[in-house]
């Protein structure tokens, strides 16, 4: 919420100073928000389950599991691109 408010305020202040020209005018498109919603839900779920995993297992085991996700993502991407 803080980032959204900052984007709105800085977008409105962009005409007041030349250094503020880098901030675009804030605009919200519901169609784009609807297409991004599943990704946002997955991201929130990922953070939630990571925190639950840290709560229930040791940090060493968690770090091994987390580092293996990179390996499995590379393998999955290689298999998907070769088909």
mmCIF file of the N, C-alpha and C atoms, coordinates in Angstrom:
data_MODEL
# 
_entry.id   MODEL 
# 
loop_
_atom_site.group_PDB 
_atom_site.id 
_atom_site.type_symbol 
_atom_site.label_atom_id 
_atom_site.label_alt_id 
_atom_site.label_comp_id 
_atom_site.label_asym_id 
_atom_site.label_entity_id 
_atom_site.label_seq_id 
_atom_site.pdbx_PDB_ins_code 
_atom_site.Cartn_x 
_atom_site.Cartn_y 
_atom_site.Cartn_z 
_atom_site.occupancy 
_atom_site.B_iso_or_equiv 
_atom_site.pdbx_formal_charge 
_atom_site.auth_seq_id 
_atom_site.auth_comp_id 
_atom_site.auth_asym_id 
_atom_site.auth_atom_id 
_atom_site.pdbx_PDB_model_num 
ATOM 1   N N  . UNK A 1 1  ? 0.824  -1.188  0.000   1.00 0.00 ? 1  UNK A N  1 
ATOM 2   C CA . UNK A 1 1  ? 0.000  0.000   0.000   1.00 0.00 ? 1  UNK A CA 1 
ATOM 3   C C  . UNK A 1 1  ? 0.871  1.255   0.000   1.00 0.00 ? 1  UNK A C  1 
ATOM 4   N N  . UNK A 1 2  ? 1.991  1.203   0.721   1.00 0.00 ? 2  UNK A N  1 
ATOM 5   C CA . UNK A 1 2  ? 2.875  2.364   0.773   1.00 0.00 ? 2  UNK A CA 1 
ATOM 6   C C  . UNK A 1 2  ? 3.442  2.657   -0.612  1.00 0.00 ? 2  UNK A C  1 
ATOM 7   N N  . UNK A 1 3  ? 3.807  1.611   -1.353  1.00 0.00 ? 3  UNK A N  1 
ATOM 8   C CA . UNK A 1 3  ? 4.355  1.801   -2.689  1.00 0.00 ? 3  UNK A CA 1 
ATOM 9   C C  . UNK A 1 3  ? 3.312  2.397   -3.634  1.00 0.00 ? 3  UNK A C  1 
ATOM 10  N N  . UNK A 1 4  ? 2.071  1.956   -3.526  1.00 0.00 ? 4  UNK A N  1 
ATOM 11  C CA . UNK A 1 4  ? 1.005  2.486   -4.381  1.00 0.00 ? 4  UNK A CA 1 
ATOM 12  C C  . UNK A 1 4  ? 0.774  3.958   -4.088  1.00 0.00 ? 4  UNK A C  1 
ATOM 13  N N  . UNK A 1 5  ? 0.708  4.310   -2.807  1.00 0.00 ? 5  UNK A N  1 
ATOM 14  C CA . UNK A 1 5  ? 0.505  5.712   -2.421  1.00 0.00 ? 5  UNK A CA 1 
ATOM 15  C C  . UNK A 1 5  ? 1.687  6.565   -2.882  1.00 0.00 ? 5  UNK A C  1 
ATOM 16  N N  . UNK A 1 6  ? 2.905  6.043   -2.732  1.00 0.00 ? 6  UNK A N  1 
ATOM 17  C CA . UNK A 1 6  ? 4.086  6.787   -3.183  1.00 0.00 ? 6  UNK A CA 1 
ATOM 18  C C  . UNK A 1 6  ? 4.046  7.008   -4.693  1.00 0.00 ? 6  UNK A C  1 
ATOM 19  N N  . UNK A 1 7  ? 3.639  5.998   -5.455  1.00 0.00 ? 7  UNK A N  1 
ATOM 20  C CA . UNK A 1 7  ? 3.547  6.159   -6.914  1.00 0.00 ? 7  UNK A CA 1 
ATOM 21  C C  . UNK A 1 7  ? 2.501  7.200   -7.291  1.00 0.00 ? 7  UNK A C  1 
ATOM 22  N N  . UNK A 1 8  ? 1.373  7.207   -6.609  1.00 0.00 ? 8  UNK A N  1 
ATOM 23  C CA . UNK A 1 8  ? 0.321  8.187   -6.901  1.00 0.00 ? 8  UNK A CA 1 
ATOM 24  C C  . UNK A 1 8  ? 0.807  9.594   -6.584  1.00 0.00 ? 8  UNK A C  1 
ATOM 25  N N  . UNK A 1 9  ? 1.404  9.774   -5.403  1.00 0.00 ? 9  UNK A N  1 
ATOM 26  C CA . UNK A 1 9  ? 1.865  11.106  -4.990  1.00 0.00 ? 9  UNK A CA 1 
ATOM 27  C C  . UNK A 1 9  ? 2.984  11.604  -5.902  1.00 0.00 ? 9  UNK A C  1 
ATOM 28  N N  . UNK A 1 10 ? 3.971  10.769  -6.182  1.00 0.00 ? 10 UNK A N  1 
ATOM 29  C CA . UNK A 1 10 ? 5.078  11.195  -7.035  1.00 0.00 ? 10 UNK A CA 1 
ATOM 30  C C  . UNK A 1 10 ? 4.622  11.453  -8.465  1.00 0.00 ? 10 UNK A C  1 
ATOM 31  N N  . UNK A 1 11 ? 3.620  10.711  -8.929  1.00 0.00 ? 11 UNK A N  1 
ATOM 32  C CA . UNK A 1 11 ? 3.068  10.979  -10.258 1.00 0.00 ? 11 UNK A CA 1 
ATOM 33  C C  . UNK A 1 11 ? 2.374  12.327  -10.328 1.00 0.00 ? 11 UNK A C  1 
ATOM 34  N N  . UNK A 1 12 ? 1.729  12.717  -9.250  1.00 0.00 ? 12 UNK A N  1 
ATOM 35  C CA . UNK A 1 12 ? 1.056  14.017  -9.212  1.00 0.00 ? 12 UNK A CA 1 
ATOM 36  C C  . UNK A 1 12 ? 2.047  15.170  -9.058  1.00 0.00 ? 12 UNK A C  1 
ATOM 37  N N  . UNK A 1 13 ? 3.189  14.914  -8.425  1.00 0.00 ? 13 UNK A N  1 
ATOM 38  C CA . UNK A 1 13 ? 4.188  15.957  -8.189  1.00 0.00 ? 13 UNK A CA 1 
ATOM 39  C C  . UNK A 1 13 ? 5.196  16.092  -9.320  1.00 0.00 ? 13 UNK A C  1 
ATOM 40  N N  . UNK A 1 14 ? 5.059  15.337  -10.380 1.00 0.00 ? 14 UNK A N  1 
ATOM 41  C CA . UNK A 1 14 ? 6.083  15.319  -11.424 1.00 0.00 ? 14 UNK A CA 1 
ATOM 42  C C  . UNK A 1 14 ? 6.256  16.649  -12.134 1.00 0.00 ? 14 UNK A C  1 
ATOM 43  N N  . UNK A 1 15 ? 5.260  17.517  -12.165 1.00 0.00 ? 15 UNK A N  1 
ATOM 44  C CA . UNK A 1 15 ? 5.387  18.804  -12.833 1.00 0.00 ? 15 UNK A CA 1 
ATOM 45  C C  . UNK A 1 15 ? 6.008  19.887  -11.966 1.00 0.00 ? 15 UNK A C  1 
ATOM 46  N N  . UNK A 1 16 ? 6.244  19.616  -10.705 1.00 0.00 ? 16 UNK A N  1 
ATOM 47  C CA . UNK A 1 16 ? 6.740  20.634  -9.784  1.00 0.00 ? 16 UNK A CA 1 
ATOM 48  C C  . UNK A 1 16 ? 8.242  20.832  -9.829  1.00 0.00 ? 16 UNK A C  1 
ATOM 49  N N  . UNK A 1 17 ? 8.983  19.811  -10.237 1.00 0.00 ? 17 UNK A N  1 
ATOM 50  C CA . UNK A 1 17 ? 10.448 19.900  -10.235 1.00 0.00 ? 17 UNK A CA 1 
ATOM 51  C C  . UNK A 1 17 ? 10.981 19.040  -11.374 1.00 0.00 ? 17 UNK A C  1 
ATOM 52  N N  . UNK A 1 18 ? 12.051 19.491  -12.064 1.00 0.00 ? 18 UNK A N  1 
ATOM 53  C CA . UNK A 1 18 ? 12.580 18.685  -13.187 1.00 0.00 ? 18 UNK A CA 1 
ATOM 54  C C  . UNK A 1 18 ? 13.051 17.288  -12.773 1.00 0.00 ? 18 UNK A C  1 
ATOM 55  N N  . UNK A 1 19 ? 13.498 17.126  -11.537 1.00 0.00 ? 19 UNK A N  1 
ATOM 56  C CA . UNK A 1 19 ? 13.958 15.803  -11.089 1.00 0.00 ? 19 UNK A CA 1 
ATOM 57  C C  . UNK A 1 19 ? 12.798 14.824  -10.942 1.00 0.00 ? 19 UNK A C  1 
ATOM 58  N N  . UNK A 1 20 ? 11.574 15.339  -10.840 1.00 0.00 ? 20 UNK A N  1 
ATOM 59  C CA . UNK A 1 20 ? 10.400 14.476  -10.673 1.00 0.00 ? 20 UNK A CA 1 
ATOM 60  C C  . UNK A 1 20 ? 9.853  13.963  -12.002 1.00 0.00 ? 20 UNK A C  1 
ATOM 61  N N  . UNK A 1 21 ? 10.412 14.393  -13.120 1.00 0.00 ? 21 UNK A N  1 
ATOM 62  C CA . UNK A 1 21 ? 9.912  13.978  -14.432 1.00 0.00 ? 21 UNK A CA 1 
ATOM 63  C C  . UNK A 1 21 ? 10.085 12.488  -14.688 1.00 0.00 ? 21 UNK A C  1 
ATOM 64  N N  . UNK A 1 22 ? 10.940 11.828  -13.912 1.00 0.00 ? 22 UNK A N  1 
ATOM 65  C CA . UNK A 1 22 ? 11.155 10.393  -14.134 1.00 0.00 ? 22 UNK A CA 1 
ATOM 66  C C  . UNK A 1 22 ? 9.984  9.548   -13.640 1.00 0.00 ? 22 UNK A C  1 
ATOM 67  N N  . UNK A 1 23 ? 9.101  10.097  -12.828 1.00 0.00 ? 23 UNK A N  1 
ATOM 68  C CA . UNK A 1 23 ? 7.960  9.356   -12.312 1.00 0.00 ? 23 UNK A CA 1 
ATOM 69  C C  . UNK A 1 23 ? 6.773  9.508   -13.255 1.00 0.00 ? 23 UNK A C  1 
ATOM 70  N N  . UNK A 1 24 ? 6.227  8.405   -13.754 1.00 0.00 ? 24 UNK A N  1 
ATOM 71  C CA . UNK A 1 24 ? 5.083  8.501   -14.666 1.00 0.00 ? 24 UNK A CA 1 
ATOM 72  C C  . UNK A 1 24 ? 3.795  8.830   -13.913 1.00 0.00 ? 24 UNK A C  1 
ATOM 73  N N  . UNK A 1 25 ? 2.815  9.311   -14.649 1.00 0.00 ? 25 UNK A N  1 
ATOM 74  C CA . UNK A 1 25 ? 1.498  9.551   -14.066 1.00 0.00 ? 25 UNK A CA 1 
ATOM 75  C C  . UNK A 1 25 ? 0.889  8.195   -13.735 1.00 0.00 ? 25 UNK A C  1 
ATOM 76  N N  . UNK A 1 26 ? 0.335  8.068   -12.542 1.00 0.00 ? 26 UNK A N  1 
ATOM 77  C CA . UNK A 1 26 ? -0.228 6.795   -12.090 1.00 0.00 ? 26 UNK A CA 1 
ATOM 78  C C  . UNK A 1 26 ? -1.538 6.528   -12.819 1.00 0.00 ? 26 UNK A C  1 
ATOM 79  N N  . UNK A 1 27 ? -1.645 5.328   -13.377 1.00 0.00 ? 27 UNK A N  1 
ATOM 80  C CA . UNK A 1 27 ? -2.897 4.908   -13.997 1.00 0.00 ? 27 UNK A CA 1 
ATOM 81  C C  . UNK A 1 27 ? -3.137 3.441   -13.648 1.00 0.00 ? 27 UNK A C  1 
ATOM 82  N N  . UNK A 1 28 ? -4.387 3.101   -13.478 1.00 0.00 ? 28 UNK A N  1 
ATOM 83  C CA . UNK A 1 28 ? -4.761 1.758   -13.034 1.00 0.00 ? 28 UNK A CA 1 
ATOM 84  C C  . UNK A 1 28 ? -5.700 1.149   -14.059 1.00 0.00 ? 28 UNK A C  1 
ATOM 85  N N  . UNK A 1 29 ? -5.341 -0.041  -14.547 1.00 0.00 ? 29 UNK A N  1 
ATOM 86  C CA . UNK A 1 29 ? -6.150 -0.734  -15.539 1.00 0.00 ? 29 UNK A CA 1 
ATOM 87  C C  . UNK A 1 29 ? -6.669 -2.033  -14.916 1.00 0.00 ? 29 UNK A C  1 
ATOM 88  N N  . UNK A 1 30 ? -7.979 -2.140  -14.769 1.00 0.00 ? 30 UNK A N  1 
ATOM 89  C CA . UNK A 1 30 ? -8.572 -3.312  -14.136 1.00 0.00 ? 30 UNK A CA 1 
ATOM 90  C C  . UNK A 1 30 ? -8.344 -4.584  -14.947 1.00 0.00 ? 30 UNK A C  1 
ATOM 91  N N  . UNK A 1 31 ? -8.248 -4.480  -16.259 1.00 0.00 ? 31 UNK A N  1 
ATOM 92  C CA . UNK A 1 31 ? -8.007 -5.673  -17.079 1.00 0.00 ? 31 UNK A CA 1 
ATOM 93  C C  . UNK A 1 31 ? -6.617 -6.248  -16.794 1.00 0.00 ? 31 UNK A C  1 
ATOM 94  N N  . UNK A 1 32 ? -5.633 -5.378  -16.669 1.00 0.00 ? 32 UNK A N  1 
ATOM 95  C CA . UNK A 1 32 ? -4.278 -5.842  -16.344 1.00 0.00 ? 32 UNK A CA 1 
ATOM 96  C C  . UNK A 1 32 ? -4.247 -6.406  -14.932 1.00 0.00 ? 32 UNK A C  1 
ATOM 97  N N  . UNK A 1 33 ? -4.933 -5.733  -14.007 1.00 0.00 ? 33 UNK A N  1 
ATOM 98  C CA . UNK A 1 33 ? -4.972 -6.219  -12.622 1.00 0.00 ? 33 UNK A CA 1 
ATOM 99  C C  . UNK A 1 33 ? -5.615 -7.599  -12.542 1.00 0.00 ? 33 UNK A C  1 
ATOM 100 N N  . UNK A 1 34 ? -6.632 -7.838  -13.339 1.00 0.00 ? 34 UNK A N  1 
ATOM 101 C CA . UNK A 1 34 ? -7.304 -9.136  -13.332 1.00 0.00 ? 34 UNK A CA 1 
ATOM 102 C C  . UNK A 1 34 ? -6.394 -10.229 -13.888 1.00 0.00 ? 34 UNK A C  1 
ATOM 103 N N  . UNK A 1 35 ? -5.568 -9.904  -14.885 1.00 0.00 ? 35 UNK A N  1 
ATOM 104 C CA . UNK A 1 35 ? -4.665 -10.920 -15.433 1.00 0.00 ? 35 UNK A CA 1 
ATOM 105 C C  . UNK A 1 35 ? -3.485 -11.192 -14.503 1.00 0.00 ? 35 UNK A C  1 
ATOM 106 N N  . UNK A 1 36 ? -3.107 -10.220 -13.680 1.00 0.00 ? 36 UNK A N  1 
ATOM 107 C CA . UNK A 1 36 ? -1.977 -10.393 -12.770 1.00 0.00 ? 36 UNK A CA 1 
ATOM 108 C C  . UNK A 1 36 ? -2.417 -11.018 -11.444 1.00 0.00 ? 36 UNK A C  1 
ATOM 109 N N  . UNK A 1 37 ? -3.703 -11.026 -11.159 1.00 0.00 ? 37 UNK A N  1 
ATOM 110 C CA . UNK A 1 37 ? -4.215 -11.527 -9.888  1.00 0.00 ? 37 UNK A CA 1 
ATOM 111 C C  . UNK A 1 37 ? -3.780 -12.967 -9.570  1.00 0.00 ? 37 UNK A C  1 
ATOM 112 N N  . UNK A 1 38 ? -3.841 -13.926 -10.496 1.00 0.00 ? 38 UNK A N  1 
ATOM 113 C CA . UNK A 1 38 ? -3.378 -15.283 -10.153 1.00 0.00 ? 38 UNK A CA 1 
ATOM 114 C C  . UNK A 1 38 ? -1.900 -15.320 -9.743  1.00 0.00 ? 38 UNK A C  1 
ATOM 115 N N  . UNK A 1 39 ? -1.074 -14.547 -10.410 1.00 0.00 ? 39 UNK A N  1 
ATOM 116 C CA . UNK A 1 39 ? 0.338  -14.492 -10.047 1.00 0.00 ? 39 UNK A CA 1 
ATOM 117 C C  . UNK A 1 39 ? 0.521  -13.905 -8.649  1.00 0.00 ? 39 UNK A C  1 
ATOM 118 N N  . UNK A 1 40 ? -0.257 -12.903 -8.324  1.00 0.00 ? 40 UNK A N  1 
ATOM 119 C CA . UNK A 1 40 ? -0.184 -12.302 -6.987  1.00 0.00 ? 40 UNK A CA 1 
ATOM 120 C C  . UNK A 1 40 ? -0.607 -13.295 -5.919  1.00 0.00 ? 40 UNK A C  1 
ATOM 121 N N  . UNK A 1 41 ? -1.637 -14.066 -6.183  1.00 0.00 ? 41 UNK A N  1 
ATOM 122 C CA . UNK A 1 41 ? -2.096 -15.067 -5.223  1.00 0.00 ? 41 UNK A CA 1 
ATOM 123 C C  . UNK A 1 41 ? -1.028 -16.143 -5.021  1.00 0.00 ? 41 UNK A C  1 
ATOM 124 N N  . UNK A 1 42 ? -0.396 -16.581 -6.100  1.00 0.00 ? 42 UNK A N  1 
ATOM 125 C CA . UNK A 1 42 ? 0.668  -17.582 -5.995  1.00 0.00 ? 42 UNK A CA 1 
ATOM 126 C C  . UNK A 1 42 ? 1.841  -17.019 -5.197  1.00 0.00 ? 42 UNK A C  1 
ATOM 127 N N  . UNK A 1 43 ? 2.185  -15.758 -5.420  1.00 0.00 ? 43 UNK A N  1 
ATOM 128 C CA . UNK A 1 43 ? 3.298  -15.145 -4.693  1.00 0.00 ? 43 UNK A CA 1 
ATOM 129 C C  . UNK A 1 43 ? 2.999  -15.071 -3.197  1.00 0.00 ? 43 UNK A C  1 
ATOM 130 N N  . UNK A 1 44 ? 1.800  -14.644 -2.835  1.00 0.00 ? 44 UNK A N  1 
ATOM 131 C CA . UNK A 1 44 ? 1.428  -14.577 -1.416  1.00 0.00 ? 44 UNK A CA 1 
ATOM 132 C C  . UNK A 1 44 ? 1.427  -15.975 -0.812  1.00 0.00 ? 44 UNK A C  1 
ATOM 133 N N  . UNK A 1 45 ? 0.932  -16.963 -1.542  1.00 0.00 ? 45 UNK A N  1 
ATOM 134 C CA . UNK A 1 45 ? 0.968  -18.340 -1.060  1.00 0.00 ? 45 UNK A CA 1 
ATOM 135 C C  . UNK A 1 45 ? 2.385  -18.841 -0.873  1.00 0.00 ? 45 UNK A C  1 
ATOM 136 N N  . UNK A 1 46 ? 3.271  -18.479 -1.789  1.00 0.00 ? 46 UNK A N  1 
ATOM 137 C CA . UNK A 1 46 ? 4.666  -18.904 -1.685  1.00 0.00 ? 46 UNK A CA 1 
ATOM 138 C C  . UNK A 1 46 ? 5.316  -18.330 -0.427  1.00 0.00 ? 46 UNK A C  1 
ATOM 139 N N  . UNK A 1 47 ? 5.096  -17.055 -0.167  1.00 0.00 ? 47 UNK A N  1 
ATOM 140 C CA . UNK A 1 47 ? 5.661  -16.431 1.033   1.00 0.00 ? 47 UNK A CA 1 
ATOM 141 C C  . UNK A 1 47 ? 5.073  -17.080 2.288   1.00 0.00 ? 47 UNK A C  1 
ATOM 142 N N  . UNK A 1 48 ? 3.770  -17.345 2.275   1.00 0.00 ? 48 UNK A N  1 
ATOM 143 C CA . UNK A 1 48 ? 3.119  -17.961 3.429   1.00 0.00 ? 48 UNK A CA 1 
ATOM 144 C C  . UNK A 1 48 ? 3.684  -19.347 3.708   1.00 0.00 ? 48 UNK A C  1 
ATOM 145 N N  . UNK A 1 49 ? 3.788  -20.176 2.667   1.00 0.00 ? 49 UNK A N  1 
ATOM 146 C CA . UNK A 1 49 ? 4.295  -21.534 2.870   1.00 0.00 ? 49 UNK A CA 1 
ATOM 147 C C  . UNK A 1 49 ? 5.774  -21.552 3.215   1.00 0.00 ? 49 UNK A C  1 
ATOM 148 N N  . UNK A 1 50 ? 6.553  -20.583 2.710   1.00 0.00 ? 50 UNK A N  1 
ATOM 149 C CA . UNK A 1 50 ? 7.958  -20.488 3.121   1.00 0.00 ? 50 UNK A CA 1 
ATOM 150 C C  . UNK A 1 50 ? 8.056  -20.200 4.610   1.00 0.00 ? 50 UNK A C  1 
ATOM 151 N N  . UNK A 1 51 ? 7.240  -19.285 5.103   1.00 0.00 ? 51 UNK A N  1 
ATOM 152 C CA . UNK A 1 51 ? 7.261  -18.975 6.529   1.00 0.00 ? 51 UNK A CA 1 
ATOM 153 C C  . UNK A 1 51 ? 6.800  -20.161 7.367   1.00 0.00 ? 51 UNK A C  1 
ATOM 154 N N  . UNK A 1 52 ? 5.770  -20.870 6.914   1.00 0.00 ? 52 UNK A N  1 
ATOM 155 C CA . UNK A 1 52 ? 5.325  -22.063 7.637   1.00 0.00 ? 52 UNK A CA 1 
ATOM 156 C C  . UNK A 1 52 ? 6.395  -23.144 7.641   1.00 0.00 ? 52 UNK A C  1 
ATOM 157 N N  . UNK A 1 53 ? 7.097  -23.278 6.519   1.00 0.00 ? 53 UNK A N  1 
ATOM 158 C CA . UNK A 1 53 ? 8.163  -24.279 6.439   1.00 0.00 ? 53 UNK A CA 1 
ATOM 159 C C  . UNK A 1 53 ? 9.284  -23.932 7.409   1.00 0.00 ? 53 UNK A C  1 
ATOM 160 N N  . UNK A 1 54 ? 9.646  -22.663 7.488   1.00 0.00 ? 54 UNK A N  1 
ATOM 161 C CA . UNK A 1 54 ? 10.684 -22.265 8.436   1.00 0.00 ? 54 UNK A CA 1 
ATOM 162 C C  . UNK A 1 54 ? 10.246 -22.501 9.877   1.00 0.00 ? 54 UNK A C  1 
ATOM 163 N N  . UNK A 1 55 ? 8.957  -22.394 10.121  1.00 0.00 ? 55 UNK A N  1 
ATOM 164 C CA . UNK A 1 55 ? 8.438  -22.601 11.467  1.00 0.00 ? 55 UNK A CA 1 
ATOM 165 C C  . UNK A 1 55 ? 8.490  -24.072 11.869  1.00 0.00 ? 55 UNK A C  1 
ATOM 166 N N  . UNK A 1 56 ? 8.317  -24.974 10.897  1.00 0.00 ? 56 UNK A N  1 
ATOM 167 C CA . UNK A 1 56 ? 8.169  -26.392 11.208  1.00 0.00 ? 56 UNK A CA 1 
ATOM 168 C C  . UNK A 1 56 ? 9.435  -27.226 10.998  1.00 0.00 ? 56 UNK A C  1 
ATOM 169 N N  . UNK A 1 57 ? 10.379 -26.750 10.207  1.00 0.00 ? 57 UNK A N  1 
ATOM 170 C CA . UNK A 1 57 ? 11.602 -27.526 9.953   1.00 0.00 ? 57 UNK A CA 1 
ATOM 171 C C  . UNK A 1 57 ? 12.813 -26.690 10.330  1.00 0.00 ? 57 UNK A C  1 
ATOM 172 N N  . UNK A 1 58 ? 13.958 -27.337 10.416  1.00 0.00 ? 58 UNK A N  1 
ATOM 173 C CA . UNK A 1 58 ? 15.192 -26.634 10.738  1.00 0.00 ? 58 UNK A CA 1 
ATOM 174 C C  . UNK A 1 58 ? 15.670 -25.776 9.580   1.00 0.00 ? 58 UNK A C  1 
ATOM 175 N N  . UNK A 1 59 ? 16.444 -24.778 9.904   1.00 0.00 ? 59 UNK A N  1 
ATOM 176 C CA . UNK A 1 59 ? 16.921 -23.834 8.892   1.00 0.00 ? 59 UNK A CA 1 
ATOM 177 C C  . UNK A 1 59 ? 17.835 -24.523 7.888   1.00 0.00 ? 59 UNK A C  1 
ATOM 178 N N  . UNK A 1 60 ? 18.671 -25.452 8.342   1.00 0.00 ? 60 UNK A N  1 
ATOM 179 C CA . UNK A 1 60 ? 19.587 -26.140 7.428   1.00 0.00 ? 60 UNK A CA 1 
ATOM 180 C C  . UNK A 1 60 ? 18.813 -26.930 6.377   1.00 0.00 ? 60 UNK A C  1 
ATOM 181 N N  . UNK A 1 61 ? 17.798 -27.674 6.804   1.00 0.00 ? 61 UNK A N  1 
ATOM 182 C CA . UNK A 1 61 ? 16.987 -28.439 5.857   1.00 0.00 ? 61 UNK A CA 1 
ATOM 183 C C  . UNK A 1 61 ? 16.244 -27.505 4.910   1.00 0.00 ? 61 UNK A C  1 
ATOM 184 N N  . UNK A 1 62 ? 15.743 -26.395 5.429   1.00 0.00 ? 62 UNK A N  1 
ATOM 185 C CA . UNK A 1 62 ? 15.029 -25.419 4.605   1.00 0.00 ? 62 UNK A CA 1 
ATOM 186 C C  . UNK A 1 62 ? 15.952 -24.845 3.532   1.00 0.00 ? 62 UNK A C  1 
ATOM 187 N N  . UNK A 1 63 ? 17.193 -24.519 3.901   1.00 0.00 ? 63 UNK A N  1 
ATOM 188 C CA . UNK A 1 63 ? 18.132 -23.949 2.932   1.00 0.00 ? 63 UNK A CA 1 
ATOM 189 C C  . UNK A 1 63 ? 18.491 -24.959 1.843   1.00 0.00 ? 63 UNK A C  1 
ATOM 190 N N  . UNK A 1 64 ? 18.628 -26.225 2.193   1.00 0.00 ? 64 UNK A N  1 
ATOM 191 C CA . UNK A 1 64 ? 18.897 -27.254 1.181   1.00 0.00 ? 64 UNK A CA 1 
ATOM 192 C C  . UNK A 1 64 ? 17.713 -27.362 0.229   1.00 0.00 ? 64 UNK A C  1 
ATOM 193 N N  . UNK A 1 65 ? 16.516 -27.409 0.766   1.00 0.00 ? 65 UNK A N  1 
ATOM 194 C CA . UNK A 1 65 ? 15.324 -27.482 -0.079  1.00 0.00 ? 65 UNK A CA 1 
ATOM 195 C C  . UNK A 1 65 ? 15.164 -26.256 -0.960  1.00 0.00 ? 65 UNK A C  1 
ATOM 196 N N  . UNK A 1 66 ? 15.445 -25.092 -0.414  1.00 0.00 ? 66 UNK A N  1 
ATOM 197 C CA . UNK A 1 66 ? 15.309 -23.855 -1.190  1.00 0.00 ? 66 UNK A CA 1 
ATOM 198 C C  . UNK A 1 66 ? 16.341 -23.793 -2.311  1.00 0.00 ? 66 UNK A C  1 
ATOM 199 N N  . UNK A 1 67 ? 17.566 -24.237 -2.029  1.00 0.00 ? 67 UNK A N  1 
ATOM 200 C CA . UNK A 1 67 ? 18.597 -24.195 -3.062  1.00 0.00 ? 67 UNK A CA 1 
ATOM 201 C C  . UNK A 1 67 ? 18.322 -25.216 -4.165  1.00 0.00 ? 67 UNK A C  1 
ATOM 202 N N  . UNK A 1 68 ? 17.630 -26.293 -3.844  1.00 0.00 ? 68 UNK A N  1 
ATOM 203 C CA . UNK A 1 68 ? 17.308 -27.290 -4.863  1.00 0.00 ? 68 UNK A CA 1 
ATOM 204 C C  . UNK A 1 68 ? 16.231 -26.802 -5.826  1.00 0.00 ? 68 UNK A C  1 
ATOM 205 N N  . UNK A 1 69 ? 15.448 -25.815 -5.444  1.00 0.00 ? 69 UNK A N  1 
ATOM 206 C CA . UNK A 1 69 ? 14.418 -25.320 -6.357  1.00 0.00 ? 69 UNK A CA 1 
ATOM 207 C C  . UNK A 1 69 ? 15.036 -24.718 -7.601  1.00 0.00 ? 69 UNK A C  1 
ATOM 208 N N  . UNK A 1 70 ? 16.193 -24.084 -7.474  1.00 0.00 ? 70 UNK A N  1 
ATOM 209 C CA . UNK A 1 70 ? 16.870 -23.540 -8.651  1.00 0.00 ? 70 UNK A CA 1 
ATOM 210 C C  . UNK A 1 70 ? 17.245 -24.663 -9.613  1.00 0.00 ? 70 UNK A C  1 
ATOM 211 N N  . UNK A 1 71 ? 17.797 -25.730 -9.081  1.00 0.00 ? 71 UNK A N  1 
ATOM 212 C CA . UNK A 1 71 ? 18.172 -26.874 -9.903  1.00 0.00 ? 71 UNK A CA 1 
ATOM 213 C C  . UNK A 1 71 ? 16.959 -27.461 -10.623 1.00 0.00 ? 71 UNK A C  1 
ATOM 214 N N  . UNK A 1 72 ? 15.870 -27.677 -9.886  1.00 0.00 ? 72 UNK A N  1 
ATOM 215 C CA . UNK A 1 72 ? 14.681 -28.275 -10.495 1.00 0.00 ? 72 UNK A CA 1 
ATOM 216 C C  . UNK A 1 72 ? 14.026 -27.333 -11.504 1.00 0.00 ? 72 UNK A C  1 
ATOM 217 N N  . UNK A 1 73 ? 14.095 -26.025 -11.286 1.00 0.00 ? 73 UNK A N  1 
ATOM 218 C CA . UNK A 1 73 ? 13.561 -25.083 -12.273 1.00 0.00 ? 73 UNK A CA 1 
ATOM 219 C C  . UNK A 1 73 ? 14.365 -25.124 -13.566 1.00 0.00 ? 73 UNK A C  1 
ATOM 220 N N  . UNK A 1 74 ? 15.693 -25.249 -13.455 1.00 0.00 ? 74 UNK A N  1 
ATOM 221 C CA . UNK A 1 74 ? 16.529 -25.356 -14.657 1.00 0.00 ? 74 UNK A CA 1 
ATOM 222 C C  . UNK A 1 74 ? 16.214 -26.641 -15.402 1.00 0.00 ? 74 UNK A C  1 
ATOM 223 N N  . UNK A 1 75 ? 16.093 -27.758 -14.678 1.00 0.00 ? 75 UNK A N  1 
ATOM 224 C CA . UNK A 1 75 ? 15.779 -29.047 -15.312 1.00 0.00 ? 75 UNK A CA 1 
ATOM 225 C C  . UNK A 1 75 ? 14.409 -28.981 -15.980 1.00 0.00 ? 75 UNK A C  1 
ATOM 226 N N  . UNK A 1 76 ? 13.431 -28.422 -15.285 1.00 0.00 ? 76 UNK A N  1 
ATOM 227 C CA . UNK A 1 76 ? 12.073 -28.317 -15.849 1.00 0.00 ? 76 UNK A CA 1 
ATOM 228 C C  . UNK A 1 76 ? 12.070 -27.429 -17.090 1.00 0.00 ? 76 UNK A C  1 
ATOM 229 N N  . UNK A 1 77 ? 12.808 -26.331 -17.040 1.00 0.00 ? 77 UNK A N  1 
ATOM 230 C CA . UNK A 1 77 ? 12.854 -25.436 -18.189 1.00 0.00 ? 77 UNK A CA 1 
ATOM 231 C C  . UNK A 1 77 ? 13.550 -26.115 -19.372 1.00 0.00 ? 77 UNK A C  1 
ATOM 232 N N  . UNK A 1 78 ? 14.624 -26.856 -19.109 1.00 0.00 ? 78 UNK A N  1 
ATOM 233 C CA . UNK A 1 78 ? 15.327 -27.568 -20.169 1.00 0.00 ? 78 UNK A CA 1 
ATOM 234 C C  . UNK A 1 78 ? 14.418 -28.605 -20.806 1.00 0.00 ? 78 UNK A C  1 
ATOM 235 N N  . UNK A 1 79 ? 13.684 -29.379 -19.993 1.00 0.00 ? 79 UNK A N  1 
ATOM 236 C CA . UNK A 1 79 ? 12.776 -30.393 -20.522 1.00 0.00 ? 79 UNK A CA 1 
ATOM 237 C C  . UNK A 1 79 ? 11.633 -29.764 -21.311 1.00 0.00 ? 79 UNK A C  1 
ATOM 238 N N  . UNK A 1 80 ? 11.115 -28.654 -20.831 1.00 0.00 ? 80 UNK A N  1 
ATOM 239 C CA . UNK A 1 80 ? 10.008 -27.997 -21.523 1.00 0.00 ? 80 UNK A CA 1 
ATOM 240 C C  . UNK A 1 80 ? 10.450 -27.390 -22.847 1.00 0.00 ? 80 UNK A C  1 
ATOM 241 N N  . UNK A 1 81 ? 11.681 -26.874 -22.901 1.00 0.00 ? 81 UNK A N  1 
ATOM 242 C CA . UNK A 1 81 ? 12.144 -26.254 -24.145 1.00 0.00 ? 81 UNK A CA 1 
ATOM 243 C C  . UNK A 1 81 ? 12.600 -27.274 -25.176 1.00 0.00 ? 81 UNK A C  1 
ATOM 244 N N  . UNK A 1 82 ? 12.971 -28.492 -24.736 1.00 0.00 ? 82 UNK A N  1 
ATOM 245 C CA . UNK A 1 82 ? 13.429 -29.493 -25.685 1.00 0.00 ? 82 UNK A CA 1 
ATOM 246 C C  . UNK A 1 82 ? 12.280 -30.258 -26.354 1.00 0.00 ? 82 UNK A C  1 
ATOM 247 N N  . UNK A 1 83 ? 11.067 -30.117 -25.846 1.00 0.00 ? 83 UNK A N  1 
ATOM 248 C CA . UNK A 1 83 ? 9.937  -30.854 -26.419 1.00 0.00 ? 83 UNK A CA 1 
ATOM 249 C C  . UNK A 1 83 ? 9.279  -30.074 -27.507 1.00 0.00 ? 83 UNK A C  1 
# 
